[in-house]
Amino acid sequence: MSIFEELRALDDIDELRGPRFTSGIPLWPLIRWFATSSALERVHGLQTPFATNRPRPVRELVAVVARALARSPLLVRRPFEIVIASNSGGLVMQREGRWFDRINDYFAGELPDRTLVLDTLLHGAKQPRFVPHVRYIDAFDVLAGIGARLRRPRDVDLTAIDRVMATIRTRFPVPLDAAALASIRAQLASWAARLPFFHDLYRRFFDRVRPRVMLIQGASHGALAHVCTWAHAAGIVTAEPQHGVISRSHLAYNYGAGALADPDFARCLPEHLLVYGEFWAGEVRSASAIDVIGCPHFSETARPARPTGDDVLVVSQGICTDLMVRLATAIAARFPTRRCVFRLHPGELAFRERYASLAGIANVELSERGDIYEQLAAASVVVGYSSMALVEACGLGLPVLVYDDETTRAYLPRQVGTRFRSTDELLAHLVAPAPSEIDPKAFFAPDWRERYRAFVMYCRPRA
């Protein structure tokens, strides 16, 4: 059995899946993604992909709190039929001088007067925004955090945390290190203290805004299990729009039989998963209903590749920055007259020490922000690991070269790219890379507008 299946089978352990907080929310969904990702990092030697605890100056924190409270969702003055909760990771481009979220704003822009967007300041929300109705969901975190400081977790909740921690220590197929275990416990303690306040805030928000449909970015990862649960109880249809690669090994979208048969656990997931194309629908084992919607950004922006230069685009990821830096350095040395563009993932930006060496190489250009489609349009070949950008590059007809290891074989569709296992193999492929041959429509269905409008119009909450 692969490590991915061993971790998925954890959902079948009653001692993990069973404990609930007094608020009724199961503990396991809230920390499942962090715990299983920590295990995979140990097994495959992956790097930490995101800088989660970047220290912020007091003045910056005060400004964030003030902005969040001034634009709180609880200050909305009228109902909205659709609410989109964004983590703001897609706010990387501008349209007409305003910031546009490549993941969510196409949907928001289809029915702009009926849609309220909830951005996340701490993850990069920017102004001015392209869509008209925007609030900051950080206000809930601020208010719940203040309340939690005034009330310690209940003893029964602390007992539930102890039960889950004991099971993680004894039943995990990969022993987690002390830092990961301490982080899991701290997260659960924080949830125990904050959930009662979150419950009141979301109840008030739902009563005020009265949404019929709620799109929640990243809902399948579990940290928004409480929102999915309470929205379901309020009769609100929840859905998650796809934002990256989905595979049978991606544990955010593949759950054990015990979880799928547990109605309380199922309510922690979005009722619908809105996937880009038919291919991705076959990669999911979840309680969520699968709806093929398409990928608006690909459909609206992507154009068939017609490379006029010789640029090499290296698409980096936080889980393998060191590897991608080594490959980019080798490419630049072997092809000194070719420009090598090193595209960073937003989560990597805080780890500047990992890629600092590239700044001194004349034919390497760091790309830290903006729409990656601009780099794809100028590239003659794309090199990467397991990013959705590689699938998009294949959809454009660009040659794609993929580092071949257990992780990329598990996550990236086998049809995507030419695989290489060493630097020498990569450099040989770059001399005359093979073109991509995939059917883009299998990965990115057409007619996203019609599909989205039909979903919003006809979707109904499940029992």
Secondary structure, DSSP 8 states (H G I E B T S, - for coil): --HHHHHHGGGG-HHHHS-B-TTS-BHHHHHHHHHHHHHHHHHHT------------HHHHHHHHHHHHHT-GGG--S--SEEEE--STTEEEEETTEEEETTTHHHHHHSGGGEEEEE-GGGT--SSBSSS-EEETHHHHHHHHHHHHTS---HHHHHHHHHHHHHHHHH-SS---HHHHHHHHHHHHHHHHHHHHHHHHHHHHHHHH--SEEEETTGGGSTTHHHHHHHHHTT-EEEEE--S---TT-TTSB--HHHHT-HHHHTTS-SEEEESSHHHHTT-BSSSEEEE---HHHHHH-------S-EEEEE--GGGHHHHHHHHHHHHHH-TTS-EEEE--GGGTT-HHHHGGGGG-TTEEEE-SS-HHHHHHHEEEEEESS-HHHHHHHHTT--EEEE-SHHHHHHS-TTSSEEESSHHHHHHHHHS-------HHHHS-S-HHHHHHHHHHH-----
